[in-house]
């Protein structure tokens, strides 16, 4: 189903993508703050925005890898399925807690 949704896209220039807006230190702060439940109010909203931006900024690189693999595998066999592994917020926070 995912490949069906992406099939109308012919070039990566057709894809709108998000640029990372925050430096690594701010991303680390946001992850630690959300993981420790230390933030409230505006700080929580900022930490959530930083994490959301980080996730969105990595969407295009994942799409590039998926489309490249799909294109290359298409020349070898038509019986392959290529997917993307996109982490959801709970699994991101779980990973941060276990580092």
C-alpha positions in Angstrom: 0.0 0.0 0.0 2.8 2.4 0.8 4.4 1.9 -2.6 1.0 2.6 -4.2 0.8 5.9 -2.3 4.3 7.0 -3.4 4.0 5.9 -7.0 2.7 9.2 -8.4 6.0 10.9 -7.2 8.4 10.8 -10.1 11.2 13.0 -8.7 12.4 13.8 -5.2 12.0 17.5 -6.1 8.2 16.8 -6.0 8.5 16.0 -2.3 8.1 18.8 0.3 10.4 18.2 3.2 11.2 19.7 6.5 14.7 21.1 7.3 16.1 20.6 10.8 15.6 23.8 12.7 17.4 23.0 15.9 21.1 22.1 16.7 22.0 18.8 18.1 22.2 20.1 21.7 18.6 21.3 21.6 17.5 18.0 20.2 19.3 16.2 23.0 17.7 18.5 25.6 14.3 17.9 24.1 14.8 14.1 24.3 16.1 14.2 27.8 13.4 16.5 29.0 10.5 14.5 27.4 12.0 11.3 28.7 12.4 12.5 32.3 9.0 14.2 32.4 10.9 17.3 33.7 9.2 19.9 31.5 5.8 21.5 31.7 3.9 24.3 29.9 5.9 26.2 27.3 9.0 24.1 27.8 7.0 20.9 27.1 5.6 22.5 23.9 9.1 23.5 22.8 10.5 20.1 23.5 7.7 18.4 21.6 8.1 20.8 18.7 11.9 20.1 18.6 11.3 16.3 18.6 8.6 16.6 15.9 10.9 18.7 13.7 13.7 16.1 14.2 11.3 13.3 13.1 9.9 15.2 10.2 13.4 16.2 9.0 14.4 12.5 8.7 11.4 11.6 6.5 13.0 12.6 3.2 16.3 10.6 3.8 14.2 7.5 4.6 12.1 8.1 1.5 15.2 8.4 -0.7 16.6 5.1 0.6 13.2 3.3 0.1 12.8 4.7 -3.5 16.4 3.8 -4.4 16.0 0.3 -3.1 12.7 -0.1 -4.9 14.1 1.1 -8.2 17.1 -1.1 -8.0 15.2 -4.2 -7.0 12.7 -3.6 -9.8 15.4 -4.4 -12.3 16.1 -7.7 -10.5 12.7 -9.0 -9.5 9.1 -7.8 -9.3 8.4 -10.0 -6.2 9.9 -7.7 -3.6 8.4 -5.4 -1.1 10.3 -2.4 0.3 9.0 -0.6 3.4 10.2 2.1 5.7 10.7 1.8 9.5 9.2 4.9 11.1 9.5 5.1 14.9 6.6 6.5 16.8 7.0 8.8 19.8 6.6 6.1 22.5 9.4 4.0 21.0 11.6 7.0 20.6 11.1 7.8 24.3 11.7 4.2 25.3 15.0 4.2 23.3 16.1 7.4 25.0 15.3 5.9 28.4 17.5 2.9 27.7 20.6 4.6 26.4 
